Amino acid sequence: QVQLVESGGGLVPAGGSLRLSCAAAGSIFSINAMGWYRQAPGKQREMVATFTRSGSTTYAVSVKGRFTISRDNAENTVYLQMNSLKPEDTAVYYCHADLAPLNLRYWGQGTQVTVSS
């Protein structure tokens, strides 16, 4: 198992920036992929940015060029730097980790990001 603790959400005006953090504990050596999803009210949860075990990254088209995912392996932490935020980025942001061998997905508790217009 792995435990994920997110932090860094909040209220920010359009054009502003936030950095989210996700600290992992537990079976960290079994993590195949780790990243961020988000869910806005009335919408499905969608992928925002993710790392694979090899270190490659994937971004949603809507955030490419504005958001950057990074990680600190020593701290077992993944970050999401969000710049040029838009009201449509408002959502609960969830950290996820997929564990080998079955890619069982674990979720954090979520952190609210609200962008005011």
Backbone as CSV, one residue per row, in Angstrom:
resi,resn,N_x,N_y,N_z,CA_x,CA_y,CA_z,C_x,C_y,C_z
1,GLN,0.844,-1.201,0.000,0.000,0.000,0.000,0.871,1.239,0.000
2,VAL,0.244,2.349,-0.398,0.937,3.635,-0.371,-0.048,4.685,0.133
3,GLN,0.462,5.603,0.908,-0.335,6.709,1.417,0.140,7.983,0.732
4,LEU,-0.819,8.789,0.298,-0.527,10.015,-0.430,-1.138,11.191,0.315
5,VAL,-0.325,12.201,0.576,-0.798,13.385,1.281,-0.532,14.603,0.415
6,GLU,-1.595,15.287,0.038,-1.483,16.457,-0.831,-1.534,17.734,-0.004
7,SER,-0.950,18.780,-0.561,-1.033,20.103,0.031,-0.820,21.140,-1.048
8,GLY,-1.174,22.381,-0.739,-0.854,23.479,-1.630,-2.017,24.102,-2.358
9,GLY,-3.217,23.571,-2.202,-4.359,24.178,-2.869,-4.730,25.508,-2.245
10,GLY,-5.682,26.192,-2.873,-6.135,27.458,-2.327,-6.897,28.268,-3.354
11,LEU,-7.111,29.534,-3.011,-7.827,30.472,-3.869,-6.815,31.438,-4.478
12,VAL,-6.892,31.602,-5.796,-5.938,32.456,-6.488,-6.666,33.182,-7.612
13,PRO,-6.303,34.430,-7.931,-6.941,35.109,-9.048,-6.449,34.560,-10.379
14,ALA,-7.237,34.756,-11.404,-6.835,34.325,-12.743,-5.486,34.940,-13.098
15,GLY,-4.640,34.129,-13.710,-3.290,34.552,-14.047,-2.268,34.241,-12.966
16,GLY,-2.737,33.829,-11.811,-1.844,33.536,-10.706,-1.242,32.147,-10.781
17,SER,-0.503,31.797,-9.733,0.206,30.524,-9.682,-0.029,29.828,-8.345
18,LEU,0.056,28.516,-8.386,0.033,27.686,-7.186,0.957,26.505,-7.417
19,ARG,1.476,25.942,-6.324,2.236,24.703,-6.422,1.628,23.684,-5.474
20,LEU,1.252,22.557,-6.040,0.725,21.455,-5.263,1.841,20.460,-4.958
21,SER,1.750,19.838,-3.800,2.709,18.805,-3.399,1.965,17.529,-3.047
22,CYS,2.610,16.400,-3.321,2.045,15.102,-2.969,3.175,14.247,-2.418
23,ALA,3.108,13.962,-1.135,4.130,13.146,-0.483,3.630,11.714,-0.357
24,ALA,4.471,10.777,-0.777,4.116,9.357,-0.743,4.845,8.666,0.393
25,ALA,4.149,7.728,1.030,4.744,6.907,2.080,4.228,5.484,1.921
26,GLY,5.028,4.515,2.362,4.628,3.118,2.258,5.451,2.406,1.208
27,SER,4.786,1.709,0.304,5.459,0.870,-0.696,5.917,1.707,-1.892
28,ILE,6.769,2.663,-1.622,7.152,3.623,-2.664,7.974,2.970,-3.756
29,PHE,8.676,1.883,-3.463,9.513,1.250,-4.485,8.684,0.476,-5.491
30,SER,7.395,0.324,-5.215,6.506,-0.373,-6.143,5.730,0.582,-7.042
31,ILE,6.022,1.872,-6.934,5.253,2.848,-7.714,5.696,2.832,-9.172
32,ASN,4.758,2.575,-10.072,5.026,2.603,-11.510,4.766,3.962,-12.117
33,ALA,3.756,4.624,-11.636,3.396,5.934,-12.167,2.823,6.762,-11.033
34,MET,2.977,8.076,-11.168,2.495,8.970,-10.116,2.216,10.319,-10.740
35,GLY,1.121,10.936,-10.343,0.802,12.220,-10.940,-0.464,12.813,-10.381
36,TRP,-1.123,13.607,-11.233,-2.261,14.407,-10.793,-3.448,14.261,-11.738
37,TYR,-4.621,14.178,-11.132,-5.892,14.279,-11.813,-6.651,15.442,-11.172
38,ARG,-7.731,15.835,-11.813,-8.611,16.842,-11.214,-10.062,16.540,-11.557
39,GLN,-10.945,17.045,-10.701,-12.369,16.855,-10.924,-13.101,18.136,-10.573
40,ALA,-13.724,18.717,-11.574,-14.536,19.912,-11.394,-15.973,19.491,-11.093
41,PRO,-16.758,20.367,-10.467,-18.148,20.017,-10.137,-18.930,19.598,-11.372
42,GLY,-19.592,18.458,-11.283,-20.412,17.977,-12.377,-19.649,17.365,-13.529
43,LYS,-18.336,17.224,-13.389,-17.528,16.677,-14.477,-16.800,15.424,-14.019
44,GLN,-16.322,14.656,-14.999,-15.546,13.469,-14.684,-14.134,13.848,-14.277
45,ARG,-13.522,12.966,-13.504,-12.130,13.171,-13.138,-11.268,13.026,-14.394
46,GLU,-10.315,13.944,-14.564,-9.472,13.921,-15.753,-8.004,14.006,-15.381
47,MET,-7.183,13.391,-16.224,-5.740,13.427,-16.011,-5.222,14.827,-16.279
48,VAL,-4.337,15.289,-15.413,-3.694,16.589,-15.590,-2.244,16.406,-16.025
49,ALA,-1.470,15.665,-15.241,-0.064,15.432,-15.549,0.399,14.210,-14.772
50,THR,1.281,13.433,-15.388,1.719,12.222,-14.708,3.130,11.847,-15.115
51,PHE,3.829,11.168,-14.195,5.148,10.587,-14.418,4.999,9.082,-14.554
52,THR,5.774,8.493,-15.465,5.922,7.045,-15.471,7.190,6.683,-14.701
53,ARG,7.373,5.384,-14.460,8.561,4.943,-13.726,9.838,5.365,-14.452
54,SER,9.787,5.349,-15.783,10.978,5.721,-16.562,11.263,7.208,-16.512
55,GLY,10.310,7.977,-16.001,10.543,9.408,-15.892,9.875,10.233,-16.975
56,SER,9.245,9.573,-17.925,8.559,10.334,-18.957,7.307,10.979,-18.373
57,THR,6.883,12.078,-18.995,5.732,12.817,-18.491,4.647,12.934,-19.551
58,THR,3.435,13.049,-19.092,2.284,13.271,-19.963,1.456,14.393,-19.366
59,TYR,0.992,15.292,-20.233,0.172,16.412,-19.807,-1.144,16.429,-20.576
60,ALA,-2.183,16.892,-19.919,-3.421,17.177,-20.630,-3.191,18.354,-21.560
61,VAL,-3.840,18.338,-22.696,-3.665,19.416,-23.674,-4.014,20.766,-23.059
62,SER,-5.022,20.772,-22.202,-5.508,22.036,-21.632,-4.519,22.697,-20.680
63,VAL,-3.520,21.955,-20.195,-2.580,22.537,-19.234,-1.164,22.604,-19.783
64,LYS,-0.925,22.023,-20.936,0.432,21.984,-21.489,0.942,23.405,-21.705
65,GLY,2.156,23.637,-21.238,2.751,24.956,-21.348,2.473,25.849,-20.159
66,ARG,1.511,25.458,-19.327,1.190,26.255,-18.132,1.531,25.501,-16.844
67,PHE,1.370,24.195,-16.855,1.626,23.375,-15.670,2.904,22.564,-15.891
68,THR,3.633,22.329,-14.805,4.833,21.506,-14.856,4.825,20.524,-13.694
69,ILE,4.977,19.248,-14.020,5.088,18.231,-12.982,6.565,17.958,-12.726
70,SER,6.923,17.807,-11.477,8.300,17.505,-11.122,8.294,16.592,-9.897
71,ARG,9.460,16.083,-9.563,9.505,15.182,-8.415,10.834,15.302,-7.689
72,ASP,10.784,14.968,-6.421,11.964,14.899,-5.577,12.020,13.461,-5.071
73,ASN,12.882,12.658,-5.670,12.929,11.240,-5.311,13.384,11.039,-3.867
74,ALA,14.253,11.913,-3.402,14.741,11.769,-2.029,13.628,11.983,-1.016
75,GLU,12.675,12.836,-1.385,11.567,13.145,-0.484,10.294,12.384,-0.844
76,ASN,10.381,11.554,-1.902,9.199,10.799,-2.346,8.007,11.720,-2.573
77,THR,8.277,12.836,-3.223,7.254,13.857,-3.391,7.157,14.255,-4.865
78,VAL,5.936,14.428,-5.309,5.673,14.926,-6.654,5.016,16.295,-6.524
79,TYR,5.408,17.199,-7.400,4.888,18.558,-7.371,4.146,18.860,-8.663
80,LEU,3.226,19.801,-8.576,2.565,20.330,-9.760,2.614,21.848,-9.666
81,GLN,3.467,22.450,-10.484,3.552,23.901,-10.563,2.531,24.374,-11.577
82,MET,1.611,25.200,-11.143,0.525,25.673,-12.005,0.663,27.179,-12.191
83,ASN,0.916,27.594,-13.411,1.061,29.012,-13.739,-0.057,29.433,-14.684
84,SER,-0.238,30.735,-14.797,-1.257,31.287,-15.699,-2.605,30.594,-15.488
85,LEU,-2.996,30.497,-14.246,-4.218,29.776,-13.922,-5.451,30.475,-14.487
86,LYS,-6.407,29.647,-14.887,-7.657,30.129,-15.461,-8.831,29.667,-14.590
87,PRO,-9.957,30.369,-14.656,-11.118,29.916,-13.875,-11.500,28.460,-14.167
88,GLU,-11.273,28.023,-15.397,-11.633,26.644,-15.742,-10.682,25.614,-15.138
89,ASP,-9.622,26.067,-14.492,-8.746,25.147,-13.763,-9.293,24.836,-12.367
90,THR,-10.364,25.523,-11.982,-10.969,25.282,-10.677,-11.455,23.846,-10.574
91,ALA,-10.997,23.149,-9.547,-11.336,21.736,-9.371,-10.713,21.243,-8.076
92,VAL,-11.087,20.042,-7.693,-10.348,19.325,-6.658,-9.257,18.538,-7.375
93,TYR,-8.039,18.713,-6.926,-6.893,18.056,-7.542,-6.483,16.863,-6.674
94,TYR,-6.357,15.717,-7.343,-6.035,14.470,-6.653,-4.688,13.938,-7.134
95,CYS,-3.872,13.558,-6.196,-2.630,12.851,-6.499,-2.948,11.362,-6.632
96,HIS,-2.260,10.684,-7.547,-2.435,9.243,-7.673,-1.081,8.554,-7.754
97,ALA,-1.066,7.287,-7.366,0.116,6.439,-7.527,-0.364,5.057,-7.955
98,ASP,0.299,4.508,-8.958,-0.039,3.184,-9.478,1.046,2.201,-9.068
99,LEU,0.630,1.146,-8.359,1.607,0.213,-7.790,1.724,-1.060,-8.601
100,ALA,2.990,-1.483,-8.795,3.265,-2.779,-9.410,2.822,-3.891,-8.472
101,PRO,2.516,-5.082,-9.011,2.619,-5.421,-10.421,1.337,-5.187,-11.222
102,LEU,0.244,-4.861,-10.540,-1.049,-4.789,-11.229,-1.480,-3.355,-11.525
103,ASN,-0.598,-2.395,-11.275,-0.943,-0.983,-11.447,-2.196,-0.612,-10.653
104,LEU,-2.295,-1.147,-9.458,-3.387,-0.763,-8.575,-3.230,0.701,-8.223
105,ARG,-4.313,1.459,-8.406,-4.230,2.914,-8.258,-4.665,3.337,-6.852
106,TYR,-3.845,4.171,-6.257,-4.156,4.791,-4.978,-4.350,6.285,-5.201
107,TRP,-5.231,6.865,-4.369,-5.544,8.291,-4.472,-5.270,9.011,-3.166
108,GLY,-4.874,10.272,-3.294,-4.829,11.131,-2.134,-6.211,11.643,-1.803
109,GLN,-6.289,12.473,-0.774,-7.584,12.956,-0.294,-8.122,14.107,-1.134
110,GLY,-7.276,14.700,-1.946,-7.688,15.817,-2.791,-7.429,17.159,-2.140
111,THR,-7.137,18.145,-2.976,-6.939,19.506,-2.492,-7.662,20.456,-3.451
112,GLN,-8.392,21.402,-2.896,-9.221,22.306,-3.691,-8.371,23.435,-4.270
113,VAL,-8.534,23.648,-5.562,-7.946,24.799,-6.243,-9.094,25.615,-6.821
114,THR,-9.155,26.878,-6.441,-10.200,27.770,-6.939,-9.541,28.981,-7.572
115,VAL,-9.873,29.238,-8.835,-9.318,30.370,-9.572,-10.449,31.354,-9.828
116,SER,-10.307,32.540,-9.295,-11.355,33.555,-9.449,-11.119,34.376,-10.711
117,SER,-12.207,34.779,-11.323,-12.101,35.559,-12.570,-12.036,37.047,-12.286
